[in-house]
Each structure stands twice: as C-alpha cells, then as structure tokens.
C-alpha cells in the first residue's frame, strides 16, 4: 500500500512538473496570460488543443490512475462524485460537487457518507450513469491487476482491507450500498471528515460492468466527461480526445470543454517542449503542457522578452522541500544537533540553487503557506536569510561537539532542483560556517528513493520533499508523522519514525471534523507542535512557471494543482 504512495509521489511529480510548487500567498496567472496574440480575448468553442508533454499518460484506466482532484487530462474523460473547483488561486482549492448533487452528507460521526447523483448523467454511448456503476468502478480498483490508484479506500472502507476486486469473486463491497440508481452510501471503519476530497480521485469514476474489459479497458474507457478517447497509442504516448455528444454542461458546471479535439503528444524532451511553445508555430500556437516547467535558464530568456513573458502562467501547489533527520542515527538522536543544523541553513543560497526566487520561496513551516492547509506562521529556529552560524555553534557546544562534527548528507543525483547536488552543495557550504563538515553522498534516482524510504536503509540526514494528495493538512502531516504509518517492510515516509501518542491522537481527533476550516486550524497548530522537535528543516516551496502557446485563452491555475487547468482552456 505504501508502495502505491511512492508511485503517487512520482505520478504527481510528473503531472505537476516534479511538484515544483510553492508558498507565500498563492496566486493564479497574470491577468494577461492566455488572452491570445492580439484580437478577441473571449474564449470560443472549436479548434484543436495540442498538449505537449514529457511523460506519457500511462494506464489510462480510472482504477489505475493516482490523481488529485480528478487529474488534468484524465478529468476530461473521467468524472467523479466530487472534483476541485475550477477557479484561479485559493478559490480553486475547494472541493465541489461533480457527478453528485453536493459534496456528501456525513452521519454517524463522519463514518457514513451519502451521495445523490444528478439527474440526466450519461456515458458516451448514451446509456445512463447509475450509482451501481460508481460502486463497481470502485470495486474494480481493488483488483490486483488494476493496482496503482490511491490506497485510501482499502484503509477507509469498512471490511475492505482484504478485498481483491470483482474478478476473483462475485461478492462486492458491503461497505458501499446503492439503495437506488441515484443514491450511494459509504460505510467507513473510522471517522473521515475529508472524505469529499477523496471522492475526487478517479477511482470514483463510474464504470459499467457490462462494458468493463479488464486490463484492456484503458485502451477505450467509456467516457463520463466532455471528451471520449478515440486514439490511445503506445500506452498513452499519443492520446486523441474528441467530444462526447452525450455530455451536457447542464449537469457539469466545472468543465468548459471549449476545444473540439484534444491531441496529447508525449515522450518529448522538456527543452523541446518549451522551445515549441515559445516559437508557437502552426499547431503549437494552440498548445500547452501539463507536466513541463520552465527551468532557470529558460525563465531568464523568457522574462527578457515581453511577448513571451505575457504567456507565462505562475502557480502554487501544496509542496515542501526539506531536510529529513533520522533520530535513530547518531548524532541526529540529539535534538540540539538537529536544532544547530536548523539554525545554520542558508535559505538564500538554497533558493538560488533551486533556480532563484522566481522558482522557489523560503519555508520555515512544514505545511505549505496556504490557508487551506492550515498554515500557521512560525520560525522556531530563526536562521534569517543567510543562516545563524553563531547560534548553531553554541548549540553544538551544548550537544557535546565544541569542535564541530562531520556528517553525511544523502541526496539524489538527478538534476531536479529540489533534492539534487546543487541543493546539497548549498547546505554543505552553509553548515561549514557553523563548524559542521558535510560529506555528500549522491545516489542515482531509483536507488535514492529506495534507500531513503526504507526503514532499514534510511540515512540519518538527507534531502526529500512531500506533496499532498489534496489541499489539506491531513494528507500532508499524517503520512510523515503518524506513528501508525511507519512501514518497516516497504516504502516508509515517516522518516523520523515518530510514534508520539499525542500526535497520533490529535490526527484522529482532527479527522473526525467535517468543518474543514476548523480542521485546518488544528492542522496548523499540530504542525507547529511537531516542528518544535526539529525532525525536519523546511527549505522552500517551489513555484511553477509554464509557457502556453500564443493562441491559448482562458488560463486558469488553482492552488489545488498549481498548474493550468486543461478543462478551462480555449483555442479560439
């Protein structure tokens, strides 16, 4: 199950450009982004939208996709019970109804959630969408041969832990009831006030049992959204979507569906994608990317050209890059050593290594600095912009290291501007001023991931990052600090291996809240409480900068994803 979360981080990284997300006051695109090159800026229906991507849209089956808010390209085909609000900035971090009439009605202390489907919902073949189809779509996501999606349902649904899907037995999940064709009821084994967020995952997409083709379903999934799949080549390397004539905006107020066709071309080098978007020749003038950011050098070039700069969208996503400590490894078992490193860090040099202030913003809290996460400002070990070497030396002396010490920092060799050699070197230089000699240990990407996420192999001091599956403090703090989520024989994300009863109990208490604003306040307070233990050193929240073609209109960038929402784009 935790291995699925490793996949999740990678899938999310691909879909949101290695999750280079960010911080301070989140914002949408500049006012002039996406208005097209001169002429009428009003979006119109028609034309072909081209999508230029690095990573192919593999496993295009709602059971196998790991998305947040329904994903980007997937949300054009797969509708879910709820979805993200398709709006700029903070307004886009809200959960709203999609197939359902509301975001869910909780009862029995948020252990039961009831949804009613809208009237008039249809598949691409004109057949009606029923609650039984949503139940079946969820059940098939439990099949081992269709694994890859979010693991929460196996944890949350009552009696679902050992369920193996509908292909191995006719009995379905008792935890999901469908008393009539428009009503679906979920029974959970514990209170989950954030169930409406989970219901945005593609596993909540309706699938007709009669049309299910198992592992081949990804070749032609039956659309419940505004577009249907007409081409899927090389496992998502080339996708062509055309209008679903049975979709109606009368029952979908979130997706604009302006283009007649969406042509997704993947497997392209990131530099080629940005070059093509910059040139905007032919079909590329009506092109976007859903997974490729501008790098530091590319951004510098774009910023210097007024026309190109007007086509750059800026976005923020809940993501934090940080130093992780394993307190079971000396000398990091000593809190004063961890505090000393926290004071010694030079965030200005780290941000420069991450591409500069346009691409990264300083972080002193573990939670991203967006209200929806429960962001509560704190700086418990104030290092200033360039580090506090004097305070760090003082703490080292108290820790028993008056002459300093030598430590090893593990990092990824991939040039990703987040856990890469540039960031590690910036930290090495800053800590040297405090009397801490840092030896760098660079690992290749796969080896790095396996090493730092294994309890038995986890180093004492390493670079890592985390992004939430939805905009809330829950999926941000629980996987990293809930002691019950420590995985000893699999992918473990509780890097400090913290098992604090007071933390675990507070996580349970917050999960019972269905008032998400009240929950956010509690997540923020918990973040500060955990932060006092100096188990991590937050470094920065990355920022997305992405180009669009010159004829692209109606660019919407929400704080849920931090990137252009493909469902809102127009090309005419």
N, C-alpha and C positions, 0 to 999 in steps of 0.2 A: 504493500500500500504506500509506504513512504517512497518506494522507488518511483511510483507514479508521480509523487511530488517533485522528484528530481526531473522527470520528464516535463512536469509542469513548468518548472523554472526555465527549462530550455525552450519549451514551446512559447512561453510568454516572452522570453528573451527574443526569439525570432520574430514574434508578431508585433513586438513593440520596440524593435531595434536594440536588442540586448538590454532592454528595460532601462535605457538611459533616461531616467525620469527625474522628478525634482520637486523642489522645495518651496521657497518662501511663499509669497502669495501667488497661487497658481493662476494662470491666465490662458485665454484662448488665443487664436491667431490675431495678428494685427488687423485693423479694420479693412485694409486694402488687399489682404490676401484673398486670392481666389475670385476676384471680380472679373478676371479675363483681361486680355490685352485690348484695352480700348472698347468703345462701343457699349452696348447694353450689358449691364451687370446683373440683370434679373435672370435667375435660373429658369430654364425652359426644359420641357421633356424632349427626348430624342437624342440621337447620336450614339457613339460608342465610347465608353470609358475604357482606357487601357491601364492596366496595373502592372508595373514593372517591379518585380521582387527578386530578392536573393534566394530565399528559401521556398521550396515548393509547398503547396497546400496539401500535404500528405494526409492519408487516412481520412478522406472527406466523408466521414460517417459520423452522425451526431453522437453515437455511443463512444467513439474513439477520440474525439476532439477534446482537448483541455483548453477551455476558453474562459474569459471573464466577460460578463455582460453579454454573452452570446457570440463573442468574437467579432471580427471585422468582415472579411469575405464570407465566413460561414453564416453570418446573420442576414445575408441577402437571400439565403435559401432556407435556413432553419429558424423558425420562430419558436419561442419558449413561453412558459407561463408568465414570466416577468422578463424585463430587459432593462438596460440602462437608459436613462433619459438622454435623448439625442440633442444636447444643447452644449453651448460653449462653457468652459470653465467649471466653477463649483456646481452650477445647476446641473451639469452633466454627470455628477457623481451620485445622483439619486436613483433609486430603483423605482420602476414604474410598471404598470400592467402591460402585458403583450397579448398573448392568447387569452389570458384571464381578464375578468372584469375589474379586478383590484389586485393588490399585492399580497393577498392572503388574509384569512381570518383565523387568528390563533385562539385556542381554547385549551383547557386543562394545563395551565401553566406553560404555554407555548410548546407542549408536546404533541398537540394535534393542530394541523393546518388544513384549512378547507379552501378550495378554489372553485369558482364557477367560470366556465368558458363563455366567451362572447358568442352571440348567435351569428350564423352565416359564415363560419370558417370553413374553407375548402382547400383541398390539395390541388396540385397542378392538373390532375385528371378530372377535377370537378366533384369528386366524392367528398362527403362531409368529414370534418375532423371531430373526433369524439374523445371523451375523457379516457375511454379504454385504450385509445391509441397512445395517449401520453403515458399511461401505466405500462403498456407494452414497450414503448420506447425506452423507458427507464429500466425495465426488467432485462431487456437485451443488452444493456450496458454492463450488466453483471457477468455476461458470458466471457470466459477467459479468452476466447478468440477475438473478442472485440474490446480488449482492455486498452487503457491509455487515457481514459477520461478522469475527471476529478474523483477522488476516493471518498468524498464526504458521505455519499448516500449509503455506502456499506457501513459506515460508522454510525450514522444518524438514524436510519430507518430501523424500527423495532424488528428484531429477529432476522436481519438481513446479512449478518456477518459471514455466514457460510453459504449463502445463496449463489448458485452457479449459472443463473440465467435460464431462459425458456427452452433452450435447445437440448438440455440434459434432463428435462422433466417438464410435464405439463402444468404442474402446480406453480402458480405465480407467487408474488409477494403479498402476504396477508396484510402487511403494513400499509398497502395502498388500496383504498376502496373506491369504487366507482358506482355509487348508488343509482346514477342515471347518466345519460350520454353527455351531460354538460357539467357534472359535478365530480370532483376528485378530492379525496381526503387522505392525508399523510399522517401516520402514527409514528412518532419518534420515541427513541428509548431514553431521551433526556431533553430538557428544555433547550430550544434553539431559537432565540429571538431574531436571528439573522437568516432564517430560512428563506425569506423573499429574495435575498442576494443569491443564495444557492440556486434558486429556481430560474436564474438567468443562464445557467450552464446548459450546453447543448444536449445533455442527457435528458432534459425536459422537453425535447422536441418530439412531436407526435410521429409515430411510425405505425402504419397499418400492417397488422400481422399478415394479411393476405398479400402484401407487396414486399415483404421482407425477403431479401435474397442472401442473408447472412453476410459472410465476408465480402461478397461481391456488391453489396448494397452501396458501397462508396462510389462505384462506377456510375450509378444513376440513382441517387437518393430521391425520394419523392418530395418535392418542394412544398413547404407550407408558407414560404415567403414570397416576395415580389418577383424573384427570378428562379428559373429552373436550369439544371445542368444539361447542356447539350453536347459538351465535349469535356472529357477528362483524360488527358494523355499523360503517360509516364507517372502515374500516381501523384497527380496534382501539379505536375510541372507546367502544364498548359490547361487552363480551365476556361471554358466559354460559357457564359450565362446569358440566357435570353428571358424575356418577360414571361411570367406565369399569368396567363389571361384570367385565371380564377382568383387571383389576389385582388383585394379591393382596399383602397385607402379608407373606406368607410369602417373597416374593422382593424385598421392598422394606422394609428396616428403618429408612429415613430419613424418609419422608413419613408423617405421621399420618393425613391425609385425614379429618378429623372432619366437616366440613360436607357436606351432601348436594349443595349447589349453591354456586357462587361467582359473584357478579354484579359485574363490574368496570365502573364508570362513570367516564369520563374527560372531560377538557375543562373541568374545574371550576376556578374561581379558588381559590388556596391559602387565602385568608381564609375563603371559603365552606366549604371542606373542614374547616378547624379549628372553625368555628362549628357545623357539623353534628355533628362528633364530640363537641364539648363538650356540645351540647344532648342528643344521644343519644335522639332521638325516633323512634318507630316502627322501621323497618328500620335506621336509623342507630345504634341501640343495639348492633347486631351488626356494626359497620363498623370498618374500619381503612383506613389509607392506606399505599401502598408508595413514595410519592415526595414527600411534603409534610412539612416540618419546622415546628415552632413557631418563630416569629420572636421577637425580643427582647421586643416589647410583649405578644405573646400569652403568652409564657412567664411574664412578670411577673404577668399576670392569673391564669393557671392555678396558679402557685405559691401565690397567696394564697387559693386555695380547696382545702380538704383533700380533698374528693371528687375534684376534677379532678386534683389533684397525684398522687393514687393511681393515676391512669390514664395517667401519662406514662412511657414507656419511654426509657431512655438507652442510646445505643450509640456505638461507636467503629469507625472504618474506616481502613485504611491510606491516609492522605492528608495532604499537606503544602502549606500556602500559603507562598509565599516571594517574595523579590525576586530577579529574574534580572539578571545582568550580561552584556553582550556585549563581551568584551575587545577586539574589533576596532574598537570605537568609543571615541574619546578622551573623557574621561580614564580610562575604565574599563579601558584597557590597562595601567594602573599598579596593581599589586596593593595598594600602600599606600592608594590611594583606595578600593578595594573594602573593605579592612580598616577604614578610617576609618568608612565607612558602616555596616559591621557593628557597630562599637562604638557608634555614635551612635543606633542604633534603640532606640526606647522601646516594648518589647513590651507593657507595661501599657496604653498608650494604643491600641495596635493591637488588643489583645484587647477593649478597651471598644468600639472602632469595629466589631468583628466581632460584637457582641451581648453581651459580658460573659463572665466566667469560667465561666458555666454552659454557654456555647455554643462556647467556644474555650479551648485550653490552649497555653501558650507552647512554642515549638520552638527548639532550638539545634542539632539534628541534622537532616540531610536525610531520613534514614529515619524513619518513624513510630516512636514509642516503644512498640513491642510486640515481644516476644521473637521471634515468628515471622518478623519481617522481618530479624532480626539486630541489633536496636537495641543500639548501644554508646554509652553516655552520653559526650558531650564538649561543651565550650563553649570553642572556640578563641579567640573574641573576646568575652570576658565583658563584657556591657553592663549586667548587673544588670537589675532590673525596669524601670528608667526611662531607661536609656541612659548611656553614659560619654562625655560631650561632651569632657572634658579629654583623654582618650586619643585621641579622634577628631581633635582639633585638632593634637595632637602628630604624628600620622601624616600629616596633610595638609601640615604644615610639611616633613616629611621627603620628601614626594612633590613638593615644589616649589610648594605653594599656601599660603604663610604667611598670606595674607589671605583664605583661604577660596576657594570656587569656586561656580559656578552650573551646575546640571544639570537635565535634563528627565526627569520620571518619567511613563511612559505607563501608563494604567490603563483599565479598562473602565467605561463609563458606567452599565452595568446595576447595579441595586441588589441585589447578590448577597451582600454582607457578606464578600467574600473578595478580589476584585480591583477593588472599586468605589471611588467617590470618598471614602467615609468612611475606608477604609484608607489611601488615598493622602494624604489630608489629615493623618492621624495621623503618617505618616512625614515629611511636609513640616515639620510643627511640630517634631518631634524633631531633624531634621537642621539646622534653623535655629540651634539652640542650639550646634551644633558649627561654625558658620560656613559651612554649606552651604545655599545658596539653591536651593530646589527649585521649578521651574516645572512645573505639572501639565498633561499632555496627555491629555484624556479622549476615547476613541473609542467609537463605537457597537459593540454586541456583535459582529456579524459582521465588521466592519472591524477591530476589535481582534484577533480571533482570527487573521484572515488576515495582519495586519501583524506580530504578534509571532512567528508560526510560519513566516515567510518569511525565508530567509537574506538575500535582497536588501533586505528592508524592515525587518528586525528592529532595534528601537531599542537603545540602549546600556543602558537602565535601566528596568525595567518589572515589574509585578506579574503573577504567574501561579501555577499550582498543579498538582499531579500526584497521581494516584491509581493504585495498582497493579491490574493485571488479575487477579492472585491474590495471596494473602498471602505474599510472599517479597521479598527484596531485589533479585532478578533483574529482574523487570519494573518495578521502581522505579528502579534505578540505570542499567541498560543503555540505555534509550531517551534518557536525559538526558545521559549522559556517555561512551557508547561512540562513538568517532570514526567507526566504520564505519556508524553510523546517522545521520550527518549527511546530510540530504536537501537538495540545492541547488535542485531544481526542483519542490518540493512542500512538504507540511507537515513542518517540521523541529522536533523537540523538544529536540535537543541545543543549547540556547540559548547556551551558552558556546562552542559549536563546538569543544569539546575533542577533540583527537585525540592522546592520550597512549598510546604503545605499552605502557607498564607497566600502565595501567588496562585497555586492551583485552585484554592477555594475562591479567590476573587474572580478568576477566569470563569468558574462555574456560575458564580453569582451574576456576573455581567451577561453571560449567555442567556440567562432567564429573562432579560429585559427585552420587551418588544418596542419600547420607546427608544429608538436608535440615537436620538440626541442625548438622552440620559446615559445610554451605554457609552457613547463617545467620550463623555466627561470622565467616566470611570476608567476607560482605557487609557486616557491621558494621565490620570493620577497613578495608575499601575505602571505605566512607562517610567515615570519619574522615580517611583519606589524601586523598581528593578535597576534603573540607571545608577542609583547610589552604590550598587555593588560592583560597579566598574567591570562588568563582564564583557563589555564591548566598548569600542571607541568609534562613535559615529563620525564619518568623514565628510560625505557630501551626498546630496540628492542631484542626480544628473538631470539635464534638460534636453528635450527633443527639439531638433531643428530639422525640418524637412521641406524639400522643394516640391512644388507642384507645377504642372505644365501651364503654359501661358493662357490656355483657353479654359482652365478649370474654374468653376464658380461654386459658391456656397460651401466654403471650407468651414467645417465645424470640428472643434477639438475640445473634448471634455476632459475633466480631471479624472474620470474613471479610467480612460485608456492613455491619455496624453498624446494621442495621435489622431490624424484626420479620420473622421467617421465616413467610411465609404458609402454608407446608406444615404448620406445627405448631398453628395456631390452631383453637380450638373456640368454638362459639357457644351451646352448651347445657351 
